[in-house]
Amino acid sequence: MNVKLLERVSRRDALKLGTLGALSAAGAGAVAACAPSTVAPVAAPAPTTAHYAHPSDAMFMPGLSGEIDIAKNGFNPSDILADFDYGTVSALPNGQTLREYRINAVVKNLEVAPGIEFEAWTYNGRVPGPTLRCTEGDHIRIEFVNGSPHPHTMHFHGVHPAGMDGVYEPVPVGGRFVYEFDAEPFGVHQYHCHVMPLAEHIARGLYGAFIVDPKQGWKKAEHEFVMVQNGVDIDFDGENDFYAVNFIPFWFDKHPIQIKRDALVRVFLVNMLEYDPINSFHLHANFFHYYPTGTLLTPSEYTDTIIQAQAQRGMLEFTYKYAGKYMFHAHKTEFAELGWTGAFEVG
């Protein structure tokens, strides 16, 4: 396979010129070999022609030609939508529900676009990490094992003791740590590594969703999906080259999400984007009820577009009254053009 390196033009220039360089597995591996506190040097590459696909009836955005090898990656972004990890469940002597999880930090080369590999730092070999789900008041016990060559932690958004915060207790290479706390408050939360340089550890892939259901439960929804917004900085220069939900650019443009007409859809939306200050979500031909952070049972607004800063999250609820194909995407158009776009197929 020919080695192609990222073109030395800005992402905005790439869009205007209609070109974007591609990294092969070998090329990505070369630039990925950097220490966690440094940016890897990249040799001046020769310009390359973009592997953009032409828009068609099946795909509105230009996208990228070809498909990634999801079998090699070991996970499918469509499966991540509804892949909830409830842990191993038992009861403590006092009757409280105990949920136990095991999370491993590992380095893994992942194909983010056809011919482009990215050296990711992962929880359990996938990006985003497992979606941990529980009920308010459950006792959570997470055995974290650091199988990577860098110190890492797990920092959970929520309420817990200081010693469980995953900030001042970096887990060394080959080490382990047990996080233990009661799940509160209910809502849509996240976890991520909190070791410096913080932006790089998160941008490399060390993040995931943490959903705490209210004791009384949510109202019944036919479809529940987790969408974790992210960027991919393939040449490690502190600027994102692609944008996505559930890690793979243009995935849900090529593979629309199937939903039923008149069925309640609930989306747990988490913004884990680094290197850009805000992100957004826009739903076509529809409005949704929005619950910021998911910590209240009544929505704050009825809208078709919301803005989230880094680490903000919320819950969206909506139904479609008409069958057909409908876009959703970042309403920062640059993000959409670089991968953060998808579609619901309503039947």
N, C-alpha and C positions, 0 to 999 in steps of 0.2 A: 504494500500500500504506500502511495506517495505521501510524504510528510508535508503538510501545509500548515503554516503558522498564521496566527491572527493578523489581519491587515492593520497597519498602523494608521488608522483614521479613526476619528471619533465615531461613536455610535450614531450620532445625528447625521454626520457626513455619510456614514454607511447607508442610512435610509435614503438620503437624497440621491446618492449615486446608484442605489439599487444593488450595492455589493456588500458582502460581508465575508471575511476570511473564515476558513474552516480549519479546525484542528483534527488531525487523525489521532488514533490512540497513542501512537508513539510521540507525536508532537505535544499532545496534552500532558503526557507523562513527563516530558522533559521540563515543561514550565511549571508543573505542579510540585516538583521536588524542592519545596522551600520550607524553611523553619517557620514556626507559628508566629514569630515576632518580626519577620522580614518579608518583603515582597520579592519574588523570584525575578531575576533578570531575564529579559526576553531578547533574543537576537533580532536584529532588524530583518523582517521577512519580506519576501517578494509579494506584490499584490496578487490577489486571487479573485476569481469570479465567484459571486455568491451562488449557493445552492438553493435559491429561492424557487418554490413551486409557483406556477401560474394559478391565479384564482380560478375556481371552477364553481359549478353549481353546488358542489359538496363542501366547499371551503371558501369563505369570504376573504379572510386575510391571506396574504401571500404564502405564509408558512414556509416550511423547508421541505425539499423533496426527499422522498424515502422515509423509512421508518427506523426507529431505534430498536435495539435488541433488548426487549423487556425481560426475556428469559435470562440473559446474561446479567442484566442489572439485578434481577432477583425480586422485582416488585413491579406492579402495574399501577399507574396513577389512577386509573378508573376503579381498581379494587380498593385503593386507599380511601376513596370517598366514603365508604361505609364499613371500613375495617376497624371495628372498635375492640380494644383489648380491655376486657373486664377483669383480668388477672385471675389468679387462683383464689377461689373464694372459700373461706371457712369462718368460724365464729370464735371470738375471744371468750374467756371464762365469764365475762360480764354480759355476754350476749351480743356485743357489738360486732358488726360485720368486719372481717379482716380481708383485705385484698392484697395479694402479694405479686410482685412483678420482678423480672430480671432483665436488666438493660446492660448491653455491652457496647462500649465505644470502640469502633473499628474503622480503619482507613480502607476505602474501597473505590476503585476506579469505576465511574458510572458514565454511561453514554447519555448525554443530555440532548443531543441532536445528532442526526445521521453523520457519522464520521468524527464526532467531537466527544472526546472523553474528558472527564473532570475528576480530579482526585478529591473525593469527598471525605469529610470526617463525619461519621454516621453514628446514630444510635440503632443498634441491631441491624446494620447493613442497609438501611433505607433512608431516603429523604423525602418528606419529613419522617421523623422517628415514629414509633407506634403511637396511635391515638389512645391514650389511657383514659378510661371512663369508669366512673364510680357514682355513688349516691352521697349526697351531703350527709356528713356524720360518719361515714365509713372510715375505718382505720387503714391507712395506706402504708405498705412496707415495700420499698424498692431496693433490691440489691443491685448496685451499680458496679460493674467491673470495667476497668480501663484497659482494654486490649490494644490501645493505639500507642504510637511513639511520643505522645505529648500529654502533659497533665490536663485533665478535664474535670468538670463537675456537672451536676444537674441542679438548676435553679428553677423552682416552681413558683409561678405566680399564684398567690392565694395567701392564706393565713397559716403560719406554722412557727415552731420555736426557732430561735436564732441559730442554733447549731445544725438545723436542717435546711439552711438557706442556700447552701451550695456556692458560697462566695469566698469565704476565708479558709475553706478546707479543700484545696485542690487535691484531687486523687492522683497519685503518681502513676507512672507507667507500670502496668502490672498490678496496681493496687485495687482495692475495693472499698466501698462505703455503703452503709445501709441508711437510706432516708426513711424516716418514719414520722407520720403526722396524721391528724384527723382532717378529712377533706372538708374544707370550707373556704369561702362561701360557695353556694351553687352558682353555676355560670359557665362561660366559655373562657378557658384559660390556656396557658401554654407553659412549656418548660424549655430551657435552653442551657447551654454551657455558659458559665460566667467567669471564665479564665481570660486574662489579658493576652493578646489584644482582642478585646471582646467582639468587635465587629467581624474580625476574621474567623473566629471560632464559630460564630453564628452563620456567617455567609458560607462557610465551608459545608454546612449541613447539620450542625448540632442543634436541632430544634424539633419540637413536636407539639401537638395539641393535647390539652388536658381538660376533659369535660366532666363537670360535677353536676349531676342531675339533682333537681330539687326533691325533697322527700316525698312530696305529693305528686311528683312527675310533671312532665310537660303535657300539654294537650296532645292527643294522638295525631301523629303525622304519618302519612303513607310512605314518604321518602325522607331520610335524614342523611345529609352529606357533610363531610368535613372538607373545607377548602383552605389550604395554608398558602398564603401568597408569599412569593419569594423572588429573588433575583439570582442570576448565575454570572459570576465574574470569572470567565474562563481563562483570562491571562493574568489574574491576580494583581491588577493595577489599581484596585480600589474603586472601579466603576463597573457597573453591571453591563453585560453584553446581551443577556436574555432576561426575560421576565416570564413568570408562570404562576399557576396554582398547582400544588402537588408536584412541583419540581421540574416537570418536562414541558418546555415551550411548545405552544400550539397543540398540545395533546388533545384537549377537549374540543378543539376546532376540527381535528381529524376524527375524533371519536366522541360524538355528541352524547350527552347524558340522557338516558331514557327515563321519562316520567309519564305519569298518567294525567289525562285531562281531569280537572276538578279535584285532583288529589292535593292535600296539603303537603308542601315541600318545606323542609326546615334545613337551612344551611348554617353550619357553624363556621364562621369566617374569621381567620386569624392572620394578621399581617406580621410576617417575620422578615420583611424586606430590609436589607442593610444597604448602605451607600446612597440611598435616596430618602428624602425626609417624609414623603407621604405616598399613599397608595389609594386606590379607589375601586369600587365595584358598581357597575351599571347593569341593570337588567332591562332587556328590550321588551317592548310591547306589554309592559306590566308594571305594577307597583308591588312593594313588599312592606310588611311591618318590620321595624328594626328595633332590636333590644340591645343597646350598648352593653357589652361585657356579659350579657345574658343573666344579670344578677337581679332583675326584676321580672315579674310575671306579666307586666303590661308594657306594650311597646312605647317608645319615645316619639316615633314618627312613622308616617306612611309616605314612602318615597320610591324613586327608582334608581337613586344614586346616593352612595355614602362615601365619605372620606375617612381613612384611618391613618393615623401616625404610626410610627414604628412601635410594635408590641400591642397596639390596640386591637380589639377583637369585638365580635358581636354575633348576634343570632338574627337570621332573616327568615321570615315565613311568608309564603305566597302560594297561590294556585293559578293555573292557567285555564281559562275558560274556552280557548280555541286550540284545536290541534295544529301542529306545524312545527317548524324549526325556528328557534329564537336565540339570538346571541346573548351572551353575557361577557363582560370584559372590563378591563381597567379603563376609566374615562380620562386617563392621561394617555393620549393617543399614541405617544411614543412607546409606552409599555405594551399596548395592544399590538402594535406593529412588530414588536420584538418578542412576541410570544404569549402575552397574558390575554388570551381570548379563548372563548369556547362557545358551546351551543347546547341548549336543551332541545331534545326531540320529544314533542308532546304527542302522544297517541291516544 
